[in-house]
Every structure is written in structure tokens, then in C-alpha cells.
Amino acid sequence: MKSFAYYPGCTLKTTGKAFEQSAFAIAKVLDIQMREIERWNCCGTVFSLTTDDTMHHIATIRNMIRVEEMGESEVLVLCSMCYNTLKRANNYISTDPVKLAELNDFMYKEELKYSGKVKVRHLLEILRDDVGWDGLREKVTNPLEDIKVASYYGCALVRPQGAGVDNLEDPSVMEDLVRALGAKPVNWPSRLECCGSYQTLANKDLVLERTEHIVSSARESGADLIILSCPLCEFNIGTRQAEVAERSYGFKGLPVLYFTQLMGLAMGIDPDDLGITDERVLARLKEKVES
């Protein structure tokens, strides 16, 4: 069994519980142990771009200390935003001995000083590099044949260069995952576009426009559903579809799943154990299987 320290982040304990629930379900099948970090705190949400403000990285690096306290050298992350923030801050501090020492001095009450050696890894990276696509295929008991899947990367999963899970311009990790599950990846133009992110609070109309555009792009490209790795993206292009339908005549939505939920379905895990509540998902899958 491969063991990882696991950083959940705030949203996976609230509105994104289905992401965590489904991740633990598929991890059990794949013999991956996710050990939740004790006393973890918010990642800070976004990476600070201020070069002389080391203080803004304390929240992030304190989590790295918690990982080392567990005796682990790698931390598994699910949420794209958390992954982006943790990895960029970790890269920034770990490659600068002066800033690393400064940050450790700020956190003088911690029993352990951060070494700068923890590796931040997204679950998609672990599936690709540790489990392997062939290894994943061996766990598939319900191949999702003829299901067409649009993989949505959004902003934080592949940007910026050096901090993403895959190639910045043409990532393929989720499409390779889809193939391993027996489904068909859809080539569509909006997979790297922003969903509107936190503008969902300040400028909801903008986000609704983004949702309509992204979902329509996936549908027009032949997708049966969309998969993603970000609770905020799931809210914007998933939950907000109902509001788009109210204001845009003729809009047709699509089911949105976390990639772990799609994996669970292919592994034969009960949808209830994956946190799937959207009946459209099961109905569409059943329709495809029986057609």
C-alpha cells in the first residue's frame, strides 16, 4: 500500500464533500492510503505574487510542517486551487534558502523547522506516475464504453508552467484517465478556459455567461458529461446551470462530475458511496449502456 499525507482543504469538508468521499472510495480500490494531516489549516486560497511579503506564505508552509511531522515526504491534494497554492508557495520558499529561513523564524513556536523537501502532488499525477494507466485498467469492472467525456482543466490545474500537473498548452492526463476507464475523451475548445472563479460572488452575471459558454462548448463537441478537479469550478459550471437555464432560452445543460466519481462508476462502486446525487448522470450512463 502506498501511503500519502492528505491535505483536504476547506471546501472538501463543506460543499465539496462528494469529491473527498469519492476519492477515498477509489483510493481503497487502488490500495492507496490517504492519511489526513492533523491540524491542517487553509492553504491561503491563492498564491501571493508579492515578492517581498513572505508572511503571506505562512499558512501554506505550516501545512508542509504538518506533513513532515507525520514522517511523510509527499502530500496528496485533490482540489485544483489548493494544489496550485500549495505547490507554488512550496516551490517559491523551498528554492530560496533566505526566505525559507525567514519563514521558519516567523514560525518560531513550531517544534519542527520546515526542511523545504516536501513534494506536493495532485491525485491525477499519482494515478499517472505511480498507479499507471495499465494498473488503473485492471481495476475497471464496469468500462464506460461509448460514454463521451469532456475533461475540464480550468486555470489552476496546469498553470503556470512548472506548477501544473501536465503540459501548459496541451495537457492530456485527464483524457488518458478517461481512456483507461473505457470511455471516450472529447476534444473541445474550452477545456482550459476560466469558469469565472471567485467572480461568482462579485459578478455573477459574468460567471453565468462563462457557464453557458463552457457547457455549451462541451455539448456541441458531443460530450455526455464533464469531469473536473475543482470544487469552485464544479459550483460555477455545475450548480449554476439551473440559473443559466432560467435566463437563456434553449440552453441545455450537462452533468458535471469530479474525475474521482467517474472513476468510481467505472470501478463498480455504488453511486451513493461516491456522493453522486445528479440523477442525470446515472440516467445518461444507463441510456448509453443500453443503447
N, C-alpha and C positions, 0 to 999 in steps of 0.2 A: 504493500500500500504506500502510495506517495503522499507525504504529508506537507501541508502548507499552512502558514499563518493566514488567516482570512480576515480581511477588512471589509465590513459590510457597508459602512457609511450610513448617513441619517435616513435617506429615503427608503432603503431596503427594509427598514424597521417600521415604516409607516405606509405610505401609498404604494411602495414598490415591493410589498411582501411577496407577491407571486414570483418575482424574479429570484429572490433568495430561496423560497420554497422549492422551486423547480430546479435550481442549481444544486441544492443538497440532494434532491431526488436522483438526478443524473450522476452526481459525484459518487453516490453509493454504488450505482451500477458499474461505474468506471474504476472503482476501488481507489478513489481519491479522498483523502481525509482533509476536511476544511476545519481548522481549529480557530475559532473566533478569538480575536485579540481581546484580552481583558483590558478594561479601562480605555478603550479606544475613544477618540473624540472626532469631531467634524474635521474633514480634510482641509477646510478653508474655502471649499466650493470652487474657487478659481485660482489659477497661478498668478502670483503678483509679478507684474512686469517692471516694478520699480527696482532698479539695480542697487540702490543704497538703503533699502528697507528690509533688512534681514528678519526683523521681527515678524513680518507677515508670513514667514515660513515656519514659525514655531509650531503651529497646530499640526502641520504636515509632518514635520520631523519628529515630533513627540510620538506619533504613531510608529515611526521607524524604530524608536527606542523600545516601544512595547513589543515589537516583533523580535528584537534581539533578546529581550527579557525572556521570551518564550524559548530561546535557543534555536530559533529559525533564521534562515538567511534569505528566504523568499516570502513575499506576501502576495496572495491571490486576491484580485479585485474583480468585481462584476460590473459595477456602474462605470460607464464611459467617462463621466465627468470626474468622479473620484479618481479613476485611473489616471486621467490626464493631469490632474492637480498633483497627485502623489508622485507620479513619475517625473514630471518636470521639476518640481521642487527638489526631489531627491537627487536628480541629475545635477541641478544647479548647485546645491550645497556640497554634494559628495566630491565634485571635481574642483572645489576651491577650498584648500586647507584653512585659509584665513577665515572664511565665512563659516566653515564647519566648527572651528574652534570658538568663534564668536557666538554661534548659536548654542553650543554646549555650555558656554559661560552664562548665557541668559537663563538656561535651564539648570542652574546650579543645585537645585533641590532634588533633581533626579539622581537616583542611585547609580545609574549607568550612563556613561557618555556615549553618544552615537558614534559608531565607527565609520559610517558612510558606506558600508558594504552591503546593505540590504538590496535585493533585486525586486523591483515592482513588476508584477506580471499579471496580465489580463487572462481570464479563463480561456479566451479564444487562442491565446499564444500557447497555453498549456495543452489544449486539445491538439493543436497543430504540431507542436515540437516534442511533447512528452508522450501523449497518448498515440498520436499519429492517425491519419485518416483511415488506414487499413485496420488499425486497432479499434477505431470507432465503428467501422462497418461490422466488425464481429459482434458488436453489442446491439445491432439493429435487429429487432424481431418483427417490426411492422414497417417495412420500407414504404416510404411515402411516394410511390410511383405515380407519375402524371400530375403531381402537385407542383405548381409553378410558384416559386418563392422569390420575392423581391427583397434583397438584403439592403438594409438601410444603415449606412455608417455614420451619417451626420458629420458633425465637426470634430468632436473630441477624441474619437477612436483612432484616427490616423494623422491628426495634425497636432503640432508641427512636425517637420522632418526630424527624426531621431527620437521622438517621444511616442510615436504611434505603434499600433500592433502590426502594421503592414505598409506596403508602398503608399506613399502620399497621394499620388495621382491615379493609380490603378490597383487598389487593393483587391485581394481575391480570397482572403481567409474565410469569409462567410459563405462565399459561393462554393468553395471547396467543402465546407461543412455541409452545405445543402446537398451536394452530390453524394457525400458519404452517407447521408440519411436516405438516399434513394430518390430524392426529389429533384426538380429541375430548376436551376438558378435562372433568373430573368435578367437580361442585360437592359438596364434602364438608365435614363439620363440624370435622374435626380437623387441618386443614392448617396452623393457626397454633399448635398445641399443642406443648409441650416434650416432647422424647423422653426426658428424664431427664439428658441431658448427662453431666457427669463423675460423676454418681451411679452410673454404670456400674461404677466402681471401689469406691465405698464402700457402695453399697446396690443390688446387682444385682437383687434381687427387685423393687424399685421400677421399675427400667428394664424388666424383663421384663413387668411389668404395663402400662407405658406402650406397649411394643412391641405387645403383644396388642391393646390398645385402638385404637391408631393404625392398625395394619394391618387390623384387622377393620372399622374405620370406612371405610377406603378400599374394601375388598372389598364391603361391604354397600352402598356407593354406586355399585357397578358397575364399579370400576376394574379394568383388566387389569394395571396396574403402577403403581409410584410413582416419581416423579423428585424429586431434591433437589440441594442445593448445599453439603453439609457432610459431611466425612469422618466426623465423630463421629456425626452422625445416621445416616449410612449404616451404621456399625457397629451402632448400637443398634437401628434398626428393620429393618436388612437382615440382617447376620450373626447377630444374636441370635434370629432367627426359629426357628432349629433348636432352641434351648433352650426357647423358648415352646412349641413343638410337643410336646416331651417332657413338659412339666408340665401342659399344657392340652388335654384331650381335645376333639377336634373342631376345633381351630384350623387354619385354612387360610391359608397364607402368600401373599405376592405378591412378584414380582420387584421389586427396587429398583435403579434406575439413576441415575447422575449425569445432569443435563439435557444435558450435552455428549455423552454416549453415545447418548442418544435422537436428538439432532441428527445425529450421525454415521451412524446407521442410516438416517435419512431422506435423507441425502446420498449414500447408497450406499457408504459406507466399510466395508471389511471389519471384521467384529466383532473379529477378533484385533488389529487396529490401534486398536481403541477400548478394549481391555482388558476386554472382556465375557467372563466365564467362566461365568456362570449360564446353563445350558442351558435353564432355564425361560423365559428371555426370548426366545430365538430360537424355541423351540417354540411359545410363545404367539403371537408375531408371525406365524409361519408358519401356524398354525391359523386366525388371523383373516383373513389374506390369502387363504387357500384356501377359506374358508367362504362 
